[in-house]
Amino acid sequence: MRETIWRGAEGTEDLSIFLLRKLNNTYLCFSFPKKAKLIEKPAQKSSCEELPSNENQKKPKPVVPKLYPNSFLFTKWGDGLSEEEQKEAEALFQIYGYNVFLSNQVPLDRKLPDMRDPRCLKMNYPEDLPSISVVLIYVNEALSVIKRAVRSIITHTPKHLLKEIILVDDHSTYNDLGKPLEDYIGEVHKEMPSLIKRVWHTRQMGLSQSRITGWKEATGDVVAILDAHIEATQGWAEPLLARIKADRTIVVSPVFDKVHFDDLHIERYMMFAQGFDWALWCMYESFKPDWNQVDESQPGKSPSVMGIFAADRGFLGEIGGLDGGMTVYGGENVELGIRVWLCGGSVEVVPCSRIAHIERAHKPYSPDLNPSMKRNALRVADIWLDEYKKNVFIAWNIPLKDHGINIGDVSGRKTLRENLKCKPFSWYLENVYTSLERWDNILGYGVLQNSLFKKLCVDQGATPGNIPILYECHFQEPQ
């Protein structure tokens, strides 16, 4: 009689342990659950009676019903969790907008699939690329997500190019972003002394100001400004640095691959230009035929940036950095893209550089982004859009005059525009963002009020459909 044992690979959940026994020239195969203990005994003492019976094997865990059937978190994920685990996962999801319960279990150095075009792998980059400072912006981010972002940058950025990682904390209030984060930074510094700088705002100053803080703290030739809920992937830095080395006035963006908020798996995104509508909300759209030369391994010109970008640190300062007058969230990236094009630079998407980015199910720090987004859009319009600023008013459905929204002091930015001798916005529409509809045929804007019955106005009517109706005047969006 002879015994041979095969084991599943360490950490492999779906393999069991198999015992193959040769007895009287017949092979008998028994399987045991992965966590079952298998005690080897001398062959001469082994017998069939010593093998576990079916009734002694572990019974399958009872199926626990989902406590939150209407939660987006549990639509595709969460089978097999106990009630306590479901409660913890849902509570963390409501706080952060993504699956922190799972993130806390995923290795910090997890290996992501390579999403690059095969032609990217054959690219050769100069040896003497610029150094890079990586800025991570966050407020009340999950600790495990920040740690994974830091580790991914260290792992996937050549050491001789990585100048520093700057953590800009926009006044977080969660305890684990205090000492536990400092402890992790200390662990990193044992490996790479003084690599990480941490800046904490004494009051919440908003996304744009946080980016300004990171840019001012940076000392590398190039500054890359990223969200903290990202993972850098293999070869992300070199393509960006090579483009900036070739032309320091190019502001570059990687392609963002989507990390799903529920199960944290990564989905490859196609290469698109980064544009916007007249409300200055970002959106993806196709490249102009003459702006993406050959294939998805080549950079393509883009009207704007989505918010994750890299730029020559000196050039960014020369054109005014980022607008510190923007508040909370929204519009600051569109403003940068417009200003770069108008004031002597250009914007490119570089597809051989890829960043995995968690898309939240909701943004817990500001459930309603419309007020700040509207205010920021009006600020951008007043400074940069010339006669086309009325389109922003129309897009946001607000009066062209006396709207009562405080956009802050814009005198300094208008002076900057004059000093830089920036082009008019009409040039941008004619030469850069030619697909943005101009709305030049709008003759009037506002509520259509009945001249005979003053209480009645034109309304949009039932939806779906486009038949206008008369309805009591309320002067809200449908009118």
VMD Tcl script that draws the C-alpha trace (Angstrom):
set ca {
  {0.00 0.00 0.00}
  {1.35 3.47 -0.96}
  {0.08 6.98 -0.15}
  {0.63 10.13 -2.21}
  {-0.63 13.57 -1.22}
  {-1.41 16.54 -3.49}
  {-2.14 19.96 -2.00}
  {-3.78 23.00 -3.55}
  {-1.48 26.01 -3.96}
  {-1.21 28.16 -0.82}
  {-3.97 30.78 -0.84}
  {-5.99 29.03 -3.55}
  {-9.58 28.96 -2.35}
  {-11.14 26.50 -4.78}
  {-8.70 23.59 -4.50}
  {-8.97 20.79 -1.97}
  {-6.45 18.27 -0.58}
  {-6.47 14.88 -2.28}
  {-5.27 11.53 -0.85}
  {-4.58 8.87 -3.44}
  {-4.16 5.39 -1.89}
  {-3.04 2.30 -3.77}
  {-4.66 -0.75 -2.24}
  {-4.63 -4.20 -3.89}
  {-3.68 -2.60 -7.24}
  {-6.70 -0.28 -7.07}
  {-6.39 3.50 -6.67}
  {-8.84 5.14 -4.31}
  {-9.09 8.94 -4.26}
  {-10.50 10.85 -1.28}
  {-10.93 14.64 -1.04}
  {-10.94 16.80 2.07}
  {-11.90 20.47 2.55}
  {-8.94 22.81 2.18}
  {-8.89 23.68 5.88}
  {-9.21 20.05 7.07}
  {-6.22 18.62 8.98}
  {-4.59 15.65 7.36}
  {-2.37 13.58 9.70}
  {0.08 11.28 7.98}
  {0.70 7.95 9.71}
  {3.15 5.16 8.97}
  {2.02 3.05 6.00}
  {1.96 -0.21 7.94}
  {-0.57 1.21 10.41}
  {-2.86 2.80 7.79}
  {-6.26 1.36 7.11}
  {-9.45 2.35 5.42}
  {-11.11 2.72 8.82}
  {-8.76 5.61 9.65}
  {-10.05 7.77 6.76}
  {-12.66 10.40 7.76}
  {-16.21 9.42 7.04}
  {-18.58 11.68 5.15}
  {-20.50 12.50 8.32}
  {-17.34 13.85 9.97}
  {-16.58 16.22 7.09}
  {-17.38 19.89 7.54}
  {-20.96 20.71 6.71}
  {-21.49 23.59 4.27}
  {-22.18 26.96 5.89}
  {-25.82 27.90 5.93}
  {-26.84 30.51 3.37}
  {-27.26 33.88 5.06}
  {-29.86 36.16 3.45}
  {-28.69 39.56 2.28}
  {-29.66 42.22 4.80}
  {-29.42 45.05 2.25}
  {-31.01 43.79 -0.98}
  {-31.43 47.36 -2.26}
  {-27.85 48.43 -1.59}
  {-25.67 48.91 -4.68}
  {-22.84 47.23 -2.77}
  {-24.61 43.87 -2.63}
  {-26.03 43.75 -6.16}
  {-23.19 41.57 -7.46}
  {-21.04 41.05 -4.38}
  {-21.34 39.76 -0.82}
  {-22.54 36.16 -1.06}
  {-21.43 34.14 1.94}
  {-20.97 37.04 4.34}
  {-22.35 36.68 7.83}
  {-24.89 39.20 9.11}
  {-22.20 40.99 11.12}
  {-19.91 41.19 8.08}
  {-22.75 42.56 5.96}
  {-23.47 45.23 8.54}
  {-19.82 46.24 8.67}
  {-19.46 46.27 4.88}
  {-22.61 48.36 4.36}
  {-21.65 50.86 7.08}
  {-18.21 51.39 5.50}
  {-19.78 51.65 2.04}
  {-22.07 54.45 3.18}
  {-19.10 56.32 4.65}
  {-16.72 55.98 1.70}
  {-18.75 55.19 -1.41}
  {-16.73 52.06 -2.23}
  {-16.05 48.65 -0.69}
  {-13.65 49.33 2.17}
  {-14.54 46.03 3.85}
  {-13.05 44.22 0.84}
  {-10.22 46.72 0.38}
  {-9.02 45.97 3.91}
  {-8.55 42.33 2.89}
  {-6.94 42.87 -0.53}
  {-3.09 42.84 -0.54}
  {-1.50 46.28 -0.77}
  {0.73 45.07 -3.59}
  {-1.92 43.20 -5.54}
  {-1.05 42.52 -9.17}
  {-3.43 44.04 -11.70}
  {-3.77 42.81 -15.27}
  {-1.73 44.77 -17.81}
  {-4.24 46.85 -19.79}
  {-1.74 48.42 -22.19}
  {-1.84 47.98 -25.94}
  {0.78 45.33 -26.89}
  {2.58 47.98 -28.94}
  {3.22 49.94 -25.73}
  {5.37 47.08 -24.43}
  {7.78 47.59 -27.34}
  {8.29 51.30 -26.66}
  {11.77 52.51 -25.72}
  {12.07 55.64 -23.59}
  {15.08 57.93 -23.00}
  {17.35 57.09 -20.08}
  {17.48 60.69 -18.82}
  {13.78 61.27 -18.15}
  {12.72 64.06 -15.76}
  {12.17 63.24 -12.10}
  {8.60 63.09 -10.86}
  {6.78 64.19 -7.70}
  {3.49 62.34 -7.21}
  {0.75 64.21 -5.34}
  {-2.15 62.28 -3.81}
  {-5.17 64.38 -2.81}
  {-7.70 63.11 -0.29}
  {-10.16 63.92 2.46}
  {-11.40 61.13 4.74}
  {-10.18 58.43 2.35}
  {-9.97 54.81 3.49}
  {-6.56 54.02 4.98}
  {-6.11 50.76 3.04}
  {-6.87 52.58 -0.23}
  {-4.24 55.26 0.48}
  {-1.68 52.63 1.46}
  {-2.37 50.66 -1.74}
  {-1.97 53.83 -3.84}
  {1.39 54.57 -2.21}
  {2.62 51.00 -2.59}
  {1.57 50.85 -6.25}
  {3.48 54.05 -7.02}
  {6.61 52.75 -5.31}
  {6.36 49.38 -7.05}
  {5.68 50.69 -10.55}
  {7.81 53.85 -10.73}
  {11.56 53.48 -11.43}
  {13.41 54.46 -8.24}
  {15.74 56.88 -10.00}
  {12.73 58.82 -11.35}
  {10.53 58.92 -8.22}
  {11.48 62.08 -6.35}
  {8.76 61.97 -3.70}
  {5.17 61.14 -2.86}
  {3.21 64.04 -1.36}
  {0.05 63.26 0.61}
  {-2.23 66.30 0.78}
  {-4.88 65.77 3.45}
  {-7.67 68.33 3.05}
  {-8.59 68.33 6.74}
  {-9.57 64.70 7.26}
  {-11.25 63.89 10.56}
  {-11.02 60.09 10.65}
  {-8.75 58.66 13.35}
  {-7.05 56.04 11.19}
  {-5.57 58.82 9.04}
  {-3.59 60.00 12.05}
  {-1.17 57.66 13.81}
  {-1.96 54.52 11.75}
  {-1.06 56.39 8.56}
  {2.06 57.83 10.19}
  {3.06 54.30 11.21}
  {2.74 53.15 7.61}
  {4.80 56.09 6.39}
  {7.44 55.07 8.91}
  {7.49 51.56 7.46}
  {7.96 52.98 3.95}
  {10.80 55.21 5.15}
  {12.73 52.17 6.37}
  {12.81 51.12 2.73}
  {13.07 54.58 1.09}
  {13.97 57.31 3.62}
  {12.14 60.64 3.35}
  {10.15 59.51 0.29}
  {6.74 60.58 1.62}
  {5.75 64.12 2.62}
  {2.44 64.65 4.36}
  {0.59 67.96 4.44}
  {-2.57 68.43 6.52}
  {-4.86 71.41 5.94}
  {-6.05 72.98 9.20}
  {-9.39 73.64 7.47}
  {-11.04 72.10 4.44}
  {-9.94 74.12 1.41}
  {-11.29 72.13 -1.53}
  {-9.86 70.10 -4.36}
  {-8.29 72.92 -6.35}
  {-6.49 74.43 -3.36}
  {-5.29 70.97 -2.32}
  {-3.74 70.51 -5.75}
  {-2.06 73.90 -5.41}
  {-0.64 72.80 -2.04}
  {0.78 69.63 -3.60}
  {2.29 71.54 -6.52}
  {3.97 74.04 -4.17}
  {5.41 71.23 -2.02}
  {6.79 69.35 -5.03}
  {10.48 69.50 -5.93}
  {10.62 67.10 -8.90}
  {10.94 68.25 -12.50}
  {7.41 66.99 -13.19}
  {4.44 66.97 -10.86}
  {1.73 64.33 -11.25}
  {-1.50 65.16 -9.42}
  {-3.67 62.13 -8.73}
  {-6.59 61.11 -6.56}
  {-5.68 58.93 -3.60}
  {-8.16 56.20 -4.64}
  {-5.98 54.96 -7.49}
  {-3.47 52.24 -8.23}
  {-0.53 52.98 -10.49}
  {0.20 50.18 -12.95}
  {3.33 48.87 -14.62}
  {4.99 51.45 -16.86}
  {2.64 54.31 -15.98}
  {5.27 57.02 -15.48}
  {7.71 56.69 -18.38}
  {5.27 57.52 -21.23}
  {4.12 60.70 -19.45}
  {7.66 61.82 -18.65}
  {8.82 61.14 -22.20}
  {6.14 63.42 -23.66}
  {6.99 66.23 -21.23}
  {10.70 65.79 -21.95}
  {9.92 66.19 -25.66}
  {7.82 69.34 -25.01}
  {7.57 70.90 -21.55}
  {4.39 72.81 -22.50}
  {2.35 69.61 -22.91}
  {0.04 68.71 -20.01}
  {-0.52 64.96 -20.15}
  {-3.16 62.60 -18.84}
  {-3.02 58.82 -18.48}
  {-5.95 56.61 -19.44}
  {-8.07 55.71 -16.41}
  {-9.12 52.10 -16.08}
  {-12.17 51.60 -13.91}
  {-11.94 49.85 -10.54}
  {-15.50 48.82 -9.66}
  {-16.66 50.16 -6.32}
  {-18.24 46.86 -5.20}
  {-15.80 44.01 -5.90}
  {-12.74 46.15 -6.81}
  {-12.12 44.33 -10.09}
  {-10.58 46.38 -12.87}
  {-12.23 47.08 -16.23}
  {-10.24 48.30 -19.21}
  {-11.33 51.65 -20.62}
  {-10.78 52.69 -24.20}
  {-8.73 55.75 -25.06}
  {-10.90 58.87 -25.42}
  {-10.39 62.59 -25.56}
  {-11.43 64.44 -22.40}
  {-13.99 67.12 -23.16}
  {-16.88 68.90 -21.47}
  {-20.31 70.38 -22.09}
  {-21.39 73.99 -21.59}
  {-22.17 73.28 -17.92}
  {-18.44 72.40 -17.75}
  {-19.12 68.82 -16.68}
  {-16.39 66.50 -17.96}
  {-17.16 63.83 -20.52}
  {-15.39 61.43 -22.86}
  {-15.59 61.82 -26.61}
  {-13.84 60.62 -29.75}
  {-10.63 62.18 -30.97}
  {-10.56 64.41 -34.02}
  {-9.19 62.33 -36.94}
  {-6.02 64.40 -37.18}
  {-5.34 64.37 -33.42}
  {-4.65 60.70 -32.84}
  {-1.96 59.80 -35.31}
  {-1.89 56.02 -35.69}
  {-3.21 53.74 -32.98}
  {-3.94 53.30 -29.31}
  {-0.27 53.35 -28.44}
  {0.09 56.94 -29.66}
  {-0.82 60.13 -27.74}
  {-3.90 62.05 -28.81}
  {-4.65 65.76 -28.41}
  {-7.47 66.50 -25.97}
  {-9.56 69.64 -25.31}
  {-9.21 69.33 -21.54}
  {-8.23 67.06 -18.64}
  {-10.39 65.02 -16.31}
  {-8.46 65.94 -13.18}
  {-5.62 63.40 -13.07}
  {-2.67 64.82 -14.97}
  {1.07 65.46 -15.06}
  {2.87 68.64 -16.09}
  {6.27 70.26 -16.04}
  {6.31 71.87 -12.60}
  {7.92 75.07 -13.86}
  {5.57 75.44 -16.83}
  {2.54 74.96 -14.58}
  {3.77 77.84 -12.45}
  {4.40 80.04 -15.47}
  {0.77 79.80 -16.58}
  {-0.63 80.44 -13.11}
  {-0.73 77.03 -11.46}
  {-4.31 76.18 -10.53}
  {-7.05 78.67 -9.74}
  {-7.21 78.95 -5.95}
  {-10.55 80.71 -6.24}
  {-12.35 77.49 -7.19}
  {-14.27 75.86 -4.34}
  {-14.94 72.28 -3.24}
  {-15.23 70.39 -6.52}
  {-15.85 70.75 -10.23}
  {-14.72 72.87 -13.14}
  {-11.11 73.32 -12.04}
  {-9.85 70.67 -14.46}
  {-11.78 72.17 -17.39}
  {-10.38 75.58 -16.47}
  {-6.84 74.21 -16.56}
  {-7.35 72.56 -19.95}
  {-8.77 75.74 -21.50}
  {-6.02 77.90 -20.00}
  {-3.23 75.60 -21.17}
  {-4.48 75.73 -24.76}
  {-5.13 79.49 -24.75}
  {-1.85 80.41 -23.09}
  {0.75 78.56 -25.14}
  {0.51 74.86 -24.26}
  {-1.46 71.77 -25.25}
  {-3.14 68.78 -23.63}
  {-2.63 65.12 -24.55}
  {-3.97 61.75 -23.45}
  {-1.14 59.19 -23.36}
  {-2.61 55.68 -23.68}
  {0.55 53.75 -22.79}
  {0.21 55.26 -19.30}
  {-2.67 53.71 -17.36}
  {-3.97 54.41 -13.88}
  {-6.59 52.23 -12.17}
  {-9.16 54.53 -10.55}
  {-11.95 53.60 -8.13}
  {-15.26 55.02 -9.28}
  {-17.36 55.73 -6.22}
  {-21.05 54.87 -6.07}
  {-21.56 58.20 -4.29}
  {-19.37 61.06 -3.10}
  {-19.93 61.18 0.66}
  {-18.04 64.44 1.21}
  {-20.60 66.40 -0.83}
  {-23.86 64.64 -1.72}
  {-25.01 67.54 -3.93}
  {-22.17 68.90 -6.05}
  {-24.38 71.18 -8.13}
  {-23.97 74.38 -6.04}
  {-20.16 74.33 -6.11}
  {-20.05 73.10 -9.68}
  {-22.41 75.87 -10.85}
  {-20.47 78.55 -9.00}
  {-17.12 77.33 -10.38}
  {-18.49 77.11 -13.91}
  {-19.65 80.73 -13.77}
  {-16.19 81.75 -12.53}
  {-14.47 79.99 -15.44}
  {-16.94 81.54 -17.88}
  {-16.31 85.06 -16.61}
  {-12.52 84.76 -16.86}
  {-11.98 82.73 -20.04}
  {-15.05 82.33 -22.26}
  {-15.55 85.88 -23.54}
  {-18.85 86.25 -25.43}
  {-19.53 82.51 -25.04}
  {-19.96 82.78 -21.28}
  {-23.72 83.14 -21.86}
  {-23.75 79.48 -22.92}
  {-22.74 78.46 -19.40}
  {-25.61 80.50 -17.95}
  {-28.03 78.82 -20.34}
  {-26.66 75.35 -19.56}
  {-27.21 75.94 -15.84}
  {-30.61 77.56 -16.45}
  {-29.85 80.78 -14.60}
  {-30.47 84.41 -15.59}
  {-27.88 86.13 -17.75}
  {-27.80 89.04 -15.30}
  {-28.28 89.44 -11.57}
  {-28.01 85.72 -10.85}
  {-26.83 86.43 -7.29}
  {-24.08 83.78 -7.27}
  {-20.77 84.90 -5.76}
  {-17.91 83.71 -7.99}
  {-15.18 85.35 -5.91}
  {-12.56 87.88 -6.96}
  {-11.55 87.26 -10.58}
  {-9.37 90.35 -11.09}
  {-6.11 88.50 -10.49}
  {-6.90 85.77 -12.99}
  {-7.96 88.31 -15.62}
  {-4.67 90.14 -15.11}
  {-2.85 86.81 -15.52}
  {-4.63 86.28 -18.83}
  {-3.57 89.71 -20.07}
  {0.05 89.27 -18.95}
  {0.33 85.88 -20.67}
  {-1.21 87.32 -23.85}
  {-3.57 84.35 -24.07}
  {-5.68 83.76 -27.17}
  {-9.43 84.50 -27.28}
  {-11.86 81.67 -26.58}
  {-13.12 81.84 -30.17}
  {-9.67 80.58 -31.25}
  {-10.13 77.59 -28.95}
  {-13.48 76.76 -30.56}
  {-12.09 77.13 -34.07}
  {-8.80 75.25 -33.56}
  {-9.11 72.97 -30.54}
  {-12.65 72.02 -29.52}
  {-14.36 72.23 -32.89}
  {-17.04 69.68 -31.93}
  {-18.40 71.82 -29.07}
  {-21.68 73.24 -30.40}
  {-21.56 77.03 -30.28}
  {-25.26 77.82 -29.77}
  {-24.84 80.91 -31.94}
  {-28.45 80.66 -33.17}
  {-30.07 81.29 -29.78}
  {-32.01 84.56 -30.06}
  {-33.42 84.67 -26.55}
  {-33.33 82.86 -23.27}
  {-35.72 82.74 -20.35}
  {-39.34 82.01 -19.47}
  {-42.06 82.47 -22.12}
  {-44.95 84.12 -20.30}
  {-48.44 84.47 -21.79}
  {-49.19 88.13 -22.47}
  {-52.95 87.73 -21.87}
  {-52.88 85.35 -18.90}
  {-49.82 86.37 -16.90}
  {-50.07 83.34 -14.62}
  {-49.42 80.93 -17.50}
  {-46.02 80.05 -18.97}
  {-44.71 77.61 -21.57}
  {-43.67 74.38 -19.87}
  {-41.97 71.26 -21.19}
  {-45.04 69.05 -20.90}
  {-45.13 65.35 -20.26}
  {-41.94 63.32 -20.70}
  {-40.88 61.53 -22.74}
  {-41.96 63.85 -25.49}
  {-41.34 67.38 -26.76}
  {-44.79 68.97 -26.93}
  {-44.86 72.27 -25.00}
  {-47.87 73.08 -22.83}
  {-49.24 76.05 -20.91}
  {-48.78 75.69 -17.18}
  {-48.86 77.94 -14.15}
  {-45.65 79.96 -13.99}
  {-43.09 78.69 -11.46}
  {-39.89 79.82 -13.27}
  {-38.04 76.57 -12.50}
  {-36.04 74.41 -14.90}
  {-38.92 72.91 -17.01}
  {-39.86 76.49 -17.96}
}
mol new
graphics top color blue
foreach p $ca { graphics top sphere $p radius 0.5 }
foreach p [lrange $ca 0 end-1] q [lrange $ca 1 end] { graphics top cylinder $p $q radius 0.2 }
display resetview
